[in-house]
């Protein structure tokens, strides 16, 4: 009797995608216009490349994508609401979940979440990794419920807006402050989702 050969794959693949964050906002519009490049064509190309990269993935593999806006020593490199990319990445990118930075006004409002395709979850990055001060629990819960006006609460999750370090230098938080942020995420998630 022949033995069954089993191929092992990772269950989850998370992409750290800085491209979508780099094409939002007025600065991106001006940059591409000055180069004589159609920004809508750039967005179509980004979507096509990302979806091609995911073709042929194992059916049981969960693909998540974090739209990164920069995370170096408590700084960022891009600002702008998600409105201008929602028709592409929110509606059409072939991922199971989106990790979105919403820790300050740079990301705009939650209205673009209405364009998230029904097969996706959204992880709201409402807890900043850039400063040590803890967010107000009540305010974070209010923001989750505000987001739930555009996408059902059962398809929402909570996390820090990004990792605590994208490079060796890290962000301006101590290890204890980082753990406090993660504890806050856990407490809020238990209160909101049970």
N, C-alpha and C positions, 0 to 999 in steps of 0.2 A: 504494500500500500504506500503510495507517495505521500510525503509530508506536505501539508499546506504551507506555502511561503506567505508570510505576512509582511507587508510593507508598512513601516512605521513613519508617520508624519506628525509634525507638531499639530496640536489641536487648534492653536490660535496664532495668527500672524498679525502683528500691529505695524502699520506703516507710519513713519514719522514724516509727514508730507508738508514741506515748507512752501511748495509751489502755489497752492491756493491762497495762502495767507499773503503771498507776495504780489498777487494780482488784484487785490481788493483796495478800495479807497482811491482818493483823488490823486495821490502821488503816483500810483501805478498807472492811472489813466494818462497823466501828463508824461510820464516816462516813456510809455509805449507810443504815444502820439508824437513825441519829439524824435523817436527812432523811425517813425513812419510805419509802424507795425500795428495791424488791426488787433486790438486786445480781445475781441470776441473770437477771432481765429486762434489766438493763443489758448484761450479757455477750451475751445473745441479740441485742440491738439492735446492739452493736458488730460482731458477726459478720455480721449481715445487711447493715449499711451497708458494711463493707469488701468483702464479696462482690459487692454491687450495683455498687460503684465499679469493680470489675474486669471486669464483664460487657462483652462485645463487644471485648475487647482482641485485638490481632493474635495469631494462633495461635503465631507464632514468638517472641513477646515473653516474656522470662523476668521473672517478678515475684518479688521478694524483699522481706521485711519484717523490719525491725530493731525488736525490742521494747525501746524505750529506757526507761531508768529515771532519766534526768536526767544532765546532763554540763555543769556550769557551774563553771569555776574549781576543778576537781578535787573537786566535790561531787556529790551525787545528791539526788533528791527522793522516791524510793520504794524500799521494801523488801518482800520477801515471795517465797515460792517460787512456781513456775509451776503447782503442783498444781491450784489452783482455776480456772485458765483453760485447762488442757490439753485438756479435752473440747471446747472451742470452737476456739481458735486453732490448737492443734497438730493436732487431728483434722479440722477442717472448713473452715479458712480456705483460700481458693483461691489460694494462692501456691506458688511452686516451691521456695522455701527460706526458712528462718527464721534470722535472726541473733539469737542469745540471749546475754545478758550472764551470764557465770558466773565473773567474776573474783574474787568473794569470797562469803562465807557468806550475803549478802543474798538471793541467788537460790535458795537451797535446793539440794537434791540433783538427781541426774540421772533418778530414777525416772519423772517425768512424760514423759520422752522416749519411753517405750514407747507413748505415745498419738499420736505423730507419724504421720500417714497415710503409707502406703508410697510415695506419689508425691512426697514432700518430702525435701529435704536439710536438714541442720541445720549452721549455722556456729557453732561454740563460741567465744564471746568469753572466752577464758581469760587473755588478756594485758591487764592494766589499762592504761588511758590516763590514769589519775588520779594515779599516783605514778611517779617516775623509776626506782625500783629494778627491776632486771630479775628476772623470775621464774626459778625454778630449772627448767632444761630437763627434768630427769628427772621432777620433780613434775608438770609440765604433760603430759608424755607419759603418765604414770600416770593422770592425770585423763581424758585422751582415751580410754584403754582402759577406764576405769571407765564412761564414757558409752557405749562400744561394747557394753556388756552389755545396753543397752536399745534401741539402734538400730545397724544394721550399720555397721562402720567405713567402708565405701565410700560411705555416705551422710552422713558427717561431714566437716567442714572446720574450719579454725582461723583465727581473726582476733583483732585487739584487741576488747575488749568494746564499744567505741564509737569514735567519731572522736576526734581529739586536741583538737577544739574544736567546741562547738556555738554559740559566740558569739565575738565579736572578742577578748575578754579571754583566751580559750583556757584550757588547763589548766596546772598548775604543772610543766611539763616544758620543757626546752630543745629546740631543733630536733635537736640531736645525740642527745639521749635518746629522742626520738621515732623517729629512724632506727634506733637500737639495738633498740627494741621491734619494729619491722618486720623487721629482720634476724633477730631471734630467732624470729618467726613463720615466716619462710621456712626457717630451719634445722630447726625442729621438723617442719614440714610435709614437708620432703624426707626426714627420718628416718622419719616415721611412714608416709607414703604413697608414698615413692619417687620 
